[in-house]
Amino acid sequence: MLDKCAKDAVRNPDTLAVYRDIAFRYDGQLLQMRIPSGRTLCYRAPEIAIVEKTWGPTEVVQHIDNEGNVKELYGGLLTENLTQAVARDLLANAIFNVEAHVYPVVLHVHDELVAEVPEGFGSVEELCELMCRLPPWADGLPRKAEGWRGKRYRK
């Protein structure tokens, strides 16, 4: 459905193509994918093209990447980009939540964060609970956090 919406948006500039909480719009220069948080992912100079695949001619959306290369957009890639963007937004929300409760974040790696606090301050359970507080756009999303306390970072 993401692939279909991207194609519909490119074919019909300045109209929304919507699937669930994801909306696509093409403004004549950028194909924009608005994700549930309200943030927008952009694909430059999109156009519909017919490319030869092993199963025959296929209609695709192509765009120009940051290095100036022509790249294909397809459902799997759009889903991957969407998933990574939502994960980033959830981690950013977790960072804001824990820092608002005086757990200063000094590092984040993929889906984890490291807060440096004085000995005896707070608890791992409180930090995990703060990380699991969702923004309104993610209400109902399953979540879980685990943690540990130590003097040195480890994987």
Backbone as CSV, one residue per row, in Angstrom:
resi,resn,N_x,N_y,N_z,CA_x,CA_y,CA_z,C_x,C_y,C_z
1,MET,0.818,-1.200,0.000,0.000,0.000,0.000,0.864,1.268,0.000
2,LEU,2.036,1.210,0.658,2.905,2.379,0.631,3.387,2.652,-0.788
3,ASP,3.721,1.604,-1.515,4.144,1.740,-2.904,3.019,2.354,-3.745
4,LYS,1.804,1.864,-3.564,0.648,2.391,-4.307,0.425,3.868,-3.980
5,CYS,0.502,4.224,-2.710,0.307,5.621,-2.312,1.386,6.524,-2.891
6,ALA,2.634,6.061,-2.898,3.718,6.856,-3.474,3.447,7.110,-4.955
7,LYS,3.057,6.080,-5.678,2.752,6.236,-7.110,1.558,7.162,-7.314
8,ASP,0.503,6.981,-6.517,-0.683,7.841,-6.637,-0.324,9.305,-6.393
9,ALA,0.519,9.562,-5.408,0.909,10.940,-5.100,1.709,11.555,-6.246
10,VAL,2.630,10.797,-6.832,3.433,11.322,-7.942,2.540,11.586,-9.157
11,ARG,1.585,10.722,-9.383,0.659,10.915,-10.522,-0.280,12.102,-10.318
12,ASN,-0.564,12.448,-9.066,-1.550,13.491,-8.744,-0.939,14.520,-7.801
13,PRO,-0.099,15.406,-8.333,0.568,16.394,-7.476,-0.420,17.189,-6.615
14,ASP,0.052,17.563,-5.438,-0.682,18.385,-4.477,-1.959,17.743,-3.958
15,THR,-2.070,16.421,-4.067,-3.170,15.704,-3.419,-2.567,14.691,-2.459
16,LEU,-3.325,14.343,-1.446,-2.840,13.378,-0.467,-3.229,11.961,-0.873
17,ALA,-2.304,11.055,-0.741,-2.567,9.622,-0.868,-2.304,9.050,0.517
18,VAL,-3.319,8.497,1.134,-3.238,8.129,2.549,-3.445,6.632,2.740
19,TYR,-2.614,6.065,3.590,-2.789,4.691,4.057,-2.587,4.702,5.560
20,ARG,-3.632,4.371,6.291,-3.620,4.421,7.747,-3.154,5.796,8.220
21,ASP,-2.068,5.867,8.999,-1.580,7.156,9.518,-0.434,7.716,8.697
22,ILE,-0.257,7.215,7.476,0.837,7.660,6.615,0.233,8.384,5.417
23,ALA,0.753,9.560,5.111,0.227,10.334,3.987,1.365,10.726,3.051
24,PHE,1.121,10.576,1.759,2.078,10.958,0.719,1.533,12.162,-0.022
25,ARG,2.452,13.052,-0.394,2.090,14.226,-1.199,3.296,14.573,-2.064
26,TYR,3.025,14.900,-3.314,4.080,15.335,-4.232,3.827,16.792,-4.569
27,ASP,4.802,17.645,-4.290,4.633,19.094,-4.492,5.273,19.603,-5.786
28,GLY,5.693,18.694,-6.660,6.352,19.097,-7.896,7.864,18.978,-7.816
29,GLN,8.404,18.885,-6.611,9.842,18.706,-6.411,10.162,17.535,-5.495
30,LEU,9.377,17.407,-4.426,9.625,16.374,-3.423,8.407,15.483,-3.238
31,LEU,8.654,14.198,-3.124,7.628,13.281,-2.657,7.790,13.237,-1.151
32,GLN,6.762,13.627,-0.439,6.823,13.709,1.015,5.986,12.585,1.610
33,MET,6.567,11.882,2.579,5.842,10.851,3.320,5.730,11.341,4.760
34,ARG,4.513,11.707,5.159,4.288,12.157,6.536,4.020,10.926,7.395
35,ILE,4.833,10.761,8.424,4.743,9.585,9.280,3.875,9.909,10.502
36,PRO,3.501,8.907,11.299,2.560,9.150,12.398,2.945,10.266,13.364
37,SER,4.221,10.502,13.593,4.643,11.572,14.502,4.401,12.962,13.925
38,GLY,4.129,13.025,12.621,3.962,14.311,11.950,5.200,14.735,11.191
39,ARG,6.318,14.066,11.443,7.551,14.353,10.716,7.406,13.879,9.275
40,THR,8.188,14.469,8.381,8.099,14.147,6.960,9.428,13.633,6.436
41,LEU,9.364,12.513,5.710,10.519,12.005,4.975,10.345,12.460,3.534
42,CYS,11.428,12.890,2.896,11.339,13.452,1.548,12.203,12.693,0.550
43,TYR,11.678,12.568,-0.658,12.381,11.936,-1.776,12.384,12.939,-2.922
44,ARG,13.596,13.293,-3.386,13.769,14.363,-4.363,13.513,13.889,-5.788
45,ALA,12.863,14.768,-6.555,12.630,14.593,-7.993,12.054,13.224,-8.351
46,PRO,10.944,12.835,-7.728,10.378,11.530,-8.047,9.693,11.532,-9.419
47,GLU,9.722,10.388,-10.046,8.970,10.217,-11.299,8.628,8.748,-11.479
48,ILE,7.551,8.531,-12.184,7.134,7.167,-12.518,7.948,6.717,-13.728
49,ALA,8.475,5.508,-13.658,9.256,4.952,-14.768,8.878,3.487,-14.940
50,ILE,9.088,2.996,-16.142,8.931,1.575,-16.418,10.339,0.992,-16.516
51,VAL,10.633,0.013,-15.652,11.945,-0.618,-15.667,11.770,-2.114,-15.919
52,GLU,12.774,-2.678,-16.535,12.741,-4.107,-16.849,13.210,-4.896,-15.630
53,LYS,12.371,-5.805,-15.171,12.699,-6.708,-14.077,12.743,-8.126,-14.635
54,THR,13.193,-9.077,-13.847,13.248,-10.465,-14.325,11.862,-10.992,-14.679
55,TRP,10.812,-10.449,-14.072,9.438,-10.883,-14.350,8.738,-10.023,-15.397
56,GLY,9.481,-9.042,-15.937,8.925,-8.210,-17.005,8.922,-6.742,-16.655
57,PRO,8.400,-5.916,-17.573,8.359,-4.470,-17.335,7.515,-4.150,-16.091
58,THR,8.049,-3.250,-15.260,7.386,-2.915,-13.999,7.405,-1.409,-13.792
59,GLU,6.269,-0.888,-13.360,6.158,0.536,-13.052,6.725,0.789,-11.654
60,VAL,7.643,1.742,-11.553,8.272,2.082,-10.277,8.337,3.594,-10.112
61,VAL,8.548,4.016,-8.883,8.867,5.416,-8.601,10.373,5.494,-8.453
62,GLN,10.981,6.390,-9.207,12.409,6.650,-9.061,12.587,8.034,-8.451
63,HIS,13.681,8.209,-7.731,13.997,9.526,-7.163,15.505,9.703,-7.195
64,ILE,15.949,10.917,-6.906,17.377,11.239,-6.864,17.824,11.223,-5.407
65,ASP,18.844,10.405,-5.079,19.324,10.341,-3.704,20.279,11.499,-3.410
66,ASN,20.834,11.520,-2.214,21.696,12.632,-1.789,23.002,12.734,-2.562
67,GLU,23.404,11.656,-3.221,24.631,11.683,-4.026,24.338,11.956,-5.498
68,GLY,23.081,12.184,-5.836,22.711,12.467,-7.216,22.418,11.235,-8.053
69,ASN,22.322,10.067,-7.420,22.029,8.828,-8.136,20.534,8.584,-8.228
70,VAL,20.101,7.981,-9.335,18.702,7.600,-9.488,18.485,6.300,-8.718
71,LYS,17.507,6.307,-7.837,17.180,5.143,-7.016,15.703,4.823,-7.147
72,GLU,15.376,3.550,-6.984,13.979,3.124,-7.020,13.388,3.137,-5.621
73,LEU,12.132,3.554,-5.543,11.356,3.411,-4.316,10.426,2.228,-4.521
74,TYR,10.237,1.445,-3.503,9.300,0.323,-3.572,8.781,0.088,-2.163
75,GLY,7.755,-0.707,-2.047,7.078,-0.899,-0.773,7.991,-1.293,0.367
76,GLY,8.912,-2.236,0.117,9.821,-2.688,1.169,10.743,-1.588,1.662
77,LEU,11.263,-0.789,0.734,12.156,0.308,1.117,11.385,1.389,1.874
78,LEU,10.186,1.718,1.404,9.369,2.711,2.099,9.020,2.224,3.511
79,THR,8.725,0.933,3.637,8.417,0.357,4.948,9.634,0.425,5.859
80,GLU,10.804,0.109,5.319,12.039,0.192,6.105,12.290,1.625,6.565
81,ASN,12.161,2.586,5.659,12.367,3.990,6.017,11.367,4.441,7.078
82,LEU,10.113,4.031,6.918,9.069,4.369,7.880,9.384,3.773,9.251
83,THR,9.749,2.509,9.274,10.043,1.814,10.531,11.209,2.481,11.262
84,GLN,12.273,2.782,10.530,13.437,3.412,11.153,13.100,4.819,11.656
85,ALA,12.289,5.550,10.907,11.919,6.908,11.319,11.046,6.885,12.574
86,VAL,10.095,5.963,12.639,9.247,5.842,13.827,10.097,5.426,15.025
87,ALA,11.020,4.489,14.829,11.907,4.072,15.917,12.725,5.257,16.430
88,ARG,13.214,6.079,15.514,13.972,7.270,15.913,13.098,8.226,16.710
89,ASP,11.871,8.426,16.267,10.974,9.346,16.968,10.634,8.835,18.366
90,LEU,10.474,7.520,18.507,10.204,6.942,19.823,11.413,7.087,20.744
91,LEU,12.620,6.887,20.211,13.823,7.059,21.025,13.985,8.526,21.429
92,ALA,13.738,9.444,20.510,13.828,10.870,20.847,12.831,11.224,21.940
93,ASN,11.624,10.674,21.862,10.615,10.900,22.890,11.106,10.359,24.238
94,ALA,11.706,9.168,24.228,12.234,8.576,25.463,13.324,9.460,26.062
95,ILE,14.186,9.999,25.212,15.258,10.875,25.697,14.671,12.118,26.357
96,PHE,13.681,12.740,25.712,13.041,13.915,26.321,12.408,13.549,27.659
97,ASN,11.736,12.395,27.715,11.082,11.979,28.964,12.081,11.781,30.094
98,VAL,13.164,11.063,29.846,14.106,10.789,30.935,14.878,12.039,31.341
99,GLU,15.219,12.885,30.373,15.937,14.116,30.726,15.049,15.076,31.506
100,ALA,13.751,15.070,31.236,12.820,15.921,31.996,12.749,15.488,33.458
101,HIS,13.157,14.256,33.735,13.166,13.738,35.104,14.600,13.603,35.639
102,VAL,15.485,14.434,35.119,16.860,14.596,35.584,17.709,13.325,35.451
103,TYR,17.494,12.603,34.367,18.392,11.524,33.979,19.124,12.021,32.726
104,PRO,20.279,12.671,32.865,20.941,13.230,31.688,21.477,12.130,30.754
105,VAL,21.020,12.160,29.525,21.453,11.176,28.528,22.795,11.622,27.970
106,VAL,23.785,10.747,28.052,25.122,11.058,27.561,25.451,10.304,26.282
107,LEU,24.609,9.319,25.934,24.887,8.485,24.767,23.624,7.739,24.379
108,HIS,23.419,7.577,23.073,22.393,6.637,22.629,22.934,5.867,21.436
109,VAL,22.627,4.584,21.418,23.116,3.678,20.388,21.922,2.864,19.906
110,HIS,21.555,3.038,18.646,20.406,2.334,18.063,19.167,2.520,18.928
111,ASP,18.774,1.481,19.657,17.534,1.561,20.430,17.780,1.621,21.938
112,GLU,18.961,2.044,22.340,19.245,2.139,23.767,19.802,3.518,24.094
113,LEU,19.668,3.887,25.367,20.259,5.141,25.804,21.018,4.919,27.103
114,VAL,21.964,5.817,27.340,22.789,5.767,28.542,22.618,7.103,29.253
115,ALA,22.230,7.027,30.522,22.114,8.225,31.352,23.157,8.130,32.452
116,GLU,23.808,9.246,32.733,24.826,9.284,33.783,24.258,10.046,34.970
117,VAL,24.108,9.320,36.084,23.525,9.923,37.286,24.409,9.602,38.496
118,PRO,24.290,10.394,39.560,25.060,10.107,40.766,24.634,8.773,41.390
119,GLU,25.556,8.128,42.079,25.220,6.890,42.779,24.073,7.162,43.738
120,GLY,23.133,6.229,43.762,21.989,6.364,44.661,20.821,7.140,44.074
121,PHE,20.998,7.790,42.921,19.911,8.561,42.305,19.007,7.647,41.500
122,GLY,17.704,7.830,41.629,16.730,7.150,40.788,16.837,5.640,40.823
123,SER,16.247,5.025,39.783,16.285,3.566,39.696,16.173,3.141,38.239
124,VAL,16.633,1.942,37.974,16.513,1.370,36.633,15.035,1.252,36.267
125,GLU,14.205,0.851,37.241,12.768,0.681,36.981,12.121,2.008,36.578
126,GLU,12.487,3.081,37.271,11.921,4.390,36.931,12.374,4.815,35.534
127,LEU,13.642,4.636,35.244,14.155,4.999,33.920,13.407,4.232,32.827
128,CYS,13.220,2.933,33.022,12.499,2.118,32.028,11.060,2.587,31.873
129,GLU,10.415,2.924,32.987,9.029,3.405,32.918,8.959,4.715,32.143
130,LEU,9.905,5.613,32.377,9.934,6.888,31.653,10.166,6.669,30.159
131,MET,11.033,5.726,29.823,11.301,5.430,28.410,10.064,4.890,27.711
132,CYS,9.202,4.204,28.440,8.018,3.572,27.839,6.818,4.504,27.727
133,ARG,6.918,5.702,28.231,5.813,6.658,28.081,5.757,7.109,26.622
134,LEU,4.620,6.896,26.021,4.484,7.169,24.587,3.894,8.540,24.310
135,PRO,4.276,9.133,23.195,3.617,10.363,22.760,2.201,10.018,22.271
136,PRO,1.307,10.990,22.210,-0.076,10.704,21.805,-0.199,9.986,20.455
137,TRP,0.650,10.308,19.489,0.542,9.683,18.172,0.851,8.191,18.200
138,ALA,1.507,7.706,19.261,1.882,6.295,19.351,1.038,5.540,20.380
139,ASP,-0.053,6.145,20.826,-0.899,5.533,21.845,-1.287,4.110,21.445
140,GLY,-1.120,3.186,22.370,-1.483,1.799,22.119,-0.368,0.940,21.552
141,LEU,0.742,1.547,21.179,1.859,0.790,20.627,2.500,-0.060,21.723
142,PRO,2.729,-1.347,21.478,3.385,-2.160,22.506,4.812,-1.654,22.742
143,ARG,5.240,-1.702,23.985,6.603,-1.260,24.280,7.100,-1.961,25.531
144,LYS,8.416,-2.032,25.604,9.079,-2.637,26.752,10.501,-2.093,26.798
145,ALA,10.978,-1.866,27.987,12.369,-1.422,28.157,13.013,-2.266,29.242
146,GLU,14.280,-2.526,29.053,15.081,-3.215,30.052,16.279,-2.337,30.362
147,GLY,16.842,-2.522,31.525,18.002,-1.709,31.863,18.879,-2.363,32.906
148,TRP,19.977,-1.727,33.162,20.914,-2.162,34.184,21.689,-0.948,34.645
149,ARG,22.305,-1.068,35.777,23.092,0.016,36.342,24.525,-0.469,36.502
150,GLY,25.459,0.357,36.117,26.860,-0.009,36.245,27.746,1.214,36.169
151,LYS,29.025,1.013,36.441,29.977,2.120,36.413,30.551,2.352,35.021
152,ARG,30.431,1.349,34.130,30.964,1.466,32.770,29.926,0.974,31.781
153,TYR,29.939,1.581,30.600,29.041,1.148,29.525,29.510,-0.192,28.977
154,ARG,28.571,-1.043,28.665,28.883,-2.327,28.023,27.753,-2.694,27.079
155,LYS,28.056,-3.545,26.145,27.046,-4.066,25.222,26.627,-5.409,25.674
